């Protein structure tokens, strides 16, 4: 599935004689090496020489090196410098902390810090809830990970996980104005993680758990949610489930079927797969079969993993057994949160008419979309280079904006369902297409409508501690 991608973009600074034909030789060399030119910028002109930066998208690291070597072979061309644009973006980290008000005078200092700050501290000591109004808690979320299950990378540890958590913090701010801070913990012990987050909780208005391996992530979230006064949300579970439900709602409109009547295969019985099954059942799905590596989970079998045991007892009403290829026969929907290339064309051909396939494994989905497209009605992946991207950024910024706005104490099922319905409703039914069943991640309407829906659901279900009129109201 290798394609040119900004993920492997390089900027190559070349110096060469400013003469007719030179530019043509360079672009031809890049084309011969199968590079995709994104931009060309003049750096400077000195005498008879010119320096230009060529931004080129490659397929992978080795392909980028091959492009550079091809340019080195062009007569008269000097490769001055090569920069990896991805690494440049990450130099020094991707986020920073800046003051909201300037400190320019002695009066400013005395109000922001000592002695004026003492009055605010005493006010919070008398009324701890005032910390939500008078500190960063009002608008700040902790993005907490132990680096044990980083998407597509696995157990890489807390230091290597930090760039992902920084990126998550950027998305919070960019799409919903939420201040988020990455916290990567140097432990994978469940009890230590719970205790650490418990101790950190007074600093934040919400906790976003991220990239913690199953089944530990389920216990960590459940226990913290019960113990803390602020909402705890494991995005890999519930964010995925919410966006899947949104996409599936619109897919059902396209194929003219009801969620309650379709047969759904959820391949992957980990944290995300379990959350998807539970949310789809809450939304009205009645025939879900959860599959793991061994095949369909069904009542009557004993699973050591309590999560899989729950799935075995609560899904697969017909008690179908056997591998995925057996379970998927006559299924209307396939949802994959598993591994690359586990779904075959024969599997798809055995599905019901107008099959819907959400192949969400990253970076490589359960089946190559280019292979499957002509055999399915609706195809979705987790990738940005294909239509219908099922991406959690459609959920978590707006969801946390909503819970912070009303100071919700938890994220309950009604709020999750409301978020999914809000995402789906961004696209009017008249505008739905087979390759447009979910909004773009850059659709700025999404965070606002999700925030509004989540806030209203929190107030209706009694978990909100304040009321708000506007989705983005911080007053």
N, C-alpha and C positions, 0 to 999 in steps of 0.2 A: 504493500500500500504506500510505498515511498513516493512522496510528491515534493515539489519545491515548497518551502515553508519559511516564514519569517523566524521560526524557531531556530533555523540554521542560517540566518542571514549574516553575511560578513561585509565589512566595508574595507575595500582594498584601495590604498592610496598609490597611484601610479605617477611617475614622472617620465615624460617623453618629449621628443622634439615637436614643437608646434608647427607641423607641416601637413600638407594635404595627404589624406589617406591614413594617417596614424590612428585617428579615432576609429575608422572603419576596421583596421586590423585588430584593434583591441576588442571591439564588440563582436567581431567574427570569432576571435579566440574564445571569448566567454560563451558564445553560442555553440561553438564546436565542443566545448566541455560540458554542454547541457546546463549552463547556468542561466538563471532568470534575472535580468537586470531590473532593479527597482528604481534606482535614481542615479544620476550623474551630477556631481557638483564640482565647480571649479574651486580649487584651493588658492592657487596663486600662479602668476606668470612671471618668470624671471629670464630676461634675455630671450633666447630662442626656445626655452623649455617651458612646458606647462605641467602643472600638477592638478590631478583630478581625483576625487573620491568616487569610486564605483561601488554602489550598494547592490549586492547580488544575493539572491535567495538560492540556497543549495538544498539538496535532499537529506543530507546528513553531514556529520563532521568530515568524514573521509572524502565526500564529494566536494566539500568546500576546499580542502587541501588540493584536490586534483585541479580545480579551477585556478587556484593560485599558481600551481606549477605550470599550467598551460600558458598563463600570462608571462611567466618568467622566460618562456621560450620565444616570445615575440621580440624580434630584433628592435633594438633601440628603446625598449620599454624597461624601466626600472621599477620593481616592486618596493616601494618605500616602507610601507607598513600595512599590516593586516589586523583588523579589529573584529572581534566577535561581538555583534551588537547586543546579543542577549546578556553577555557578561558585563558589557558596558552599562546596561540598564541597572544591574545589580550592584555595581561598585559602591561601597559605603552603605549598602542597604537601600530600600525603596521608600521608606517612610521617615518622618521626623516629627518632633514635638515642637510646636511654636506657641508663644503666648497669645491669648485672645485680646489682651489690652497692653499697650506699651507702658514701660516703666521709664519715664523721662525726667520726673521731678522727685524731690524728697517726699512730697505729698503722695505721689503714686506709690512709692515704696512703702510708706507707712500704712497705706490702705491694703495693698496686696500682701504685705508681709508684716513683720512686727512694727508697731504694736497693734494695728487695727485688726489683723487676722485673729487675734485672741477672742474678740467679740463673736466672730463667726464660729470659732471652735467651741466656745461655751454654749452657743445656741444649739449646735449639733449634739453636744453632750447631754443637754436637757431634752432634746427631741431627736433621736437618731434618724427618724424618717426625713429630717431636714437635710440629711446628706445627699438625698436625691435632687434637691433643689439648689444646694449651695456648693456642690463639688462636681467633679467630672462624672460622677456616677450617672447623672441625668442622661448622658449621651455616650457612654463608653462601654464597650464590650471587650472581654478577654477572649482571644482566640488561643485555646489551650490544646497542645498536642504533646505526645511523647515520641513522635516520629516512628511509631511501630507499624503503620500501614499507610504510607504516603502513596497517593494515587500513581500507579504505574511503576513505582520504585520499591515498594515494600518496606521492610524494617531498616531504615537508614539512620535512625537515631535523631536526637533533638537538634544537634547542630546542623546537620544536613537538611532537616525539615524546615528550618527557619525561613529560607527564601519563599517557600510555599505559604507559610503563615503570614509573612509580610505581604505577599500578593493578596491574600484574603483580606487583610486589613485595608489595603488600597481599594478593593472592590466595595467594602462597606462604606468607605468615605465617598468614593466616586459616585455610587449609585443611590445612596440614601442619606448621605451626610452624617453617618454614624462614625464616631471615633473608635477605632479598634486597635488593640495592641497585642502583638504576638507573644505568647509565653510558651516556650518549649522546655519541658521538664526532663531532667536527667534521671528518670526512673520509669520503669514499666510495671511497677508494682501497684496493683489496684488500690490497696489501702493507702499507700503513700500519695498517689494521685488525688484520691478523694480528699485526704486531709489537707494537701497543699492547696487545692482549689477552695476548700472550705475556709482556709486562713486568708486567701486572697480576696474572697467575695466582698468584703466591705469597700473595696476600691472600685467595683464595677456595678453596672446596672444589668448586666446579663453575661452569661457564659456560653461561648460557642465552642463545643468540643470538636476536634478535627483530627482525622487520620490516626485514630487509636484503634488497634486491631480488635476484631471480634473473637470471642464473645465478651471480652472485658469491657468494651465500650458500652455495651448495653447495661451492665451492672453499674458502671460508673455514672452513667446518665441518670438511671433510675434512682440511685441513692442520693445523688447530689440534688436532684429535682425535689426530693422529699425533704431534704435537710436545709436547703437554702431559701432565703426570702426573695431571691431573684431567679428569673427563668434560666434553665439550662437546656440547651438544644444541641443535639449531635447531628450536625448537618449531613454527614455521610449517610445517616439513616433517613431522617425525616425530610431534609431538603430534597434528597433524591426522590423520595416517595411522593412528595407534593408536586414536583415538576412532572413526574411520570403520570400522575393522575390528571393533571391539567392537559397534557398531551393526549392522553387516552380519551378524555371527555370529548375533545374536538375530533379525534379520530373516529369515535363512534358516530358523530354527526355526519362525517364524510361517508362512512360505509352504511349508514342507515340501520345500525344495530343498537341495542340497549346494553349497558354495562352489566345489567342483571342477568342477561341471557347468553353472554359470550363465554367461551372456554378460554381461559388465560393460563399460559405457562410462564412461571417465574423461574428462570434458571439462575441459580445462585442462592443458597440458603443461609447466607451470612447476615450481617446487620442490615445492609441495604435491602436485600431480598425480603427479609422478615418484615421490615417497616413497610415496604411496598405492599406485601400481602395484607397486612393489617389495615392499611389505609384504604386499599381497594375494597376490602370487605366492608369497612365503615361506609364507603361510598355506594355500596349496593351490589358489588360483585358477589356471585354465589358459587362460581365454579372455577376455582383457582387450583392449579397443581404446582407445588413447589418441588424443584428438582435440585439435587446436588450432584457431585461427581458420580455417585453410585446409582443415580436415577431418581425416580419419583418417590417422594416421601408419602407415606400413607399410614392410616390407623392400623394398629396391630403390630407394628414393628417398634422396637425399643431403641431409642437414640440416647447416647451418652450426653450429647449436647442438649441442654434443656430447651434452647431455642428451636432446634430441629425437632425435638419432641413435641413442642407446641404446634409447629407447622404440620407435623404428621397427624396430630389429633384434630386440627381445625381446618385443614384444607383437603383437597382431593376427595370430594364427596363420593365418587365412584370407586375409590380405593384402587386406582390404576397403579400397577407396579411395572418395573422395567426401566430401561434407559430412556434418555430424552427422545430418541427416535420413535419410541413406542408412545410415550406420553403425549407427544406433540400432534399425533394424528387427529385431524378434524378440529384442531385448535384454531380459534379466531385471532388470538393475540399471543405473541412471544415477547417476553421482556427479559433481556439478558443483563445480569449484573455479575458476570462470572469471569470467563477467560476467552482469549482470542480463538477464533476458528473452531468453536465447538458445535456450531450450527451448520448444517450442510444444505445444499440445494434440494436434495431428496427430502429432507425434513420439511422445508418450506413447501415443496410440491404436495406434501401429504396434509397440509393445513386446509382449513375451510376456505370457501370463496372469499375474495378480497382480504387476504391475510394482512395483519398489521404486525410489523417487526420493529421492536425497539432493541437494537443491539448496542448496549451501553458500555461494554468493557472498554477501558482506555489503557494505552493509546490505540490498541488494535481491537476492533469489535468482534463479536461472536461470528460474524460473517462479513466479508468484504461487501459494502453497499453496492459497488459497481457490479458485482457478481449477482447480487440479489435483486436489484432494482426492477428488472423486467419480470420478476416472478412474484412481486408483492404489490399490494395496493398502496400501503403507506410504509415508509422506511424512515427510522430515526436512529441517531447515534449520539454519542457524547462528544463528538468532534465538531470543530468549528468549520472544517473544510467540506462539509456535506450539509444539505438542507435538514431542517428539523433537529436542531441541536438541543438535546435535553441537558441543560446546564443549570446547576444549583444557584448560579448568580441571579437567576430569575426569581429565586425565593428568599434567600437569607438576608439580603440587605433590607428589603421591604418588610420582612417579617420582624426583624429586630427593631426597625424604625417604629413599627406598630406597637410592639411590646414596651419599648422605652417610652413612647408617647403617653401610654396609660399606666405605666409602672406595673405591668402585669407581673404576677408572682410565679407564673408558670406558662408553658405553651401546651394547651390541651388539644384534644382531638378536634373540637369544633373550630379552633383557630387554624389548625392544619387544613381542614376541609375548606374553610373560608379562603385561605391563601390559594389553594389549588383552583377553586372556582374563579377567583379574581384573575389569576394568570390566564386561564382559559378564555375568560370573557373579554380580554383585551382585544382579541380578534373577533369581530362580528361574524356571525355564521355566514353571511353573504360573501365575506372575504376569504373564508377558509379554502385552502387548496390541499391536495394530497402532499405537496412539499412545503406547506405552510400551515401546520397545525399547532405551532407553538410560537410565541413572539420571539423576536430577535433579542439577544442579550443586551443590545444597545438601544432597545426601545425604552425611552425614559419614562413612559407611562407606567411601566410594570411596577416599579418599587412603590410608587404613590398609591396605586390601587390595592396592592397587597397590604401596605401599611394600614390603609383605611379599613379594609376587610378584617384584618387581624385585630385592630383596635376595637372595632365594633363587636366582634365575636368575644373578645376578652371582657368587654363591658356587659354583654348579654349573659355571659356565663359566670359572672361574679368574681373573676380573678383580676380585674383592673382595680387599681388603687387611686386612680384619678380619671377624670373625663377630659376629652379633647374634642375640639370641633374640626380641626384640620389634620390631615394625614401627616403633615410635616411640621405641625405646631410644637414648639419647644417651650412655650411660655407656661 
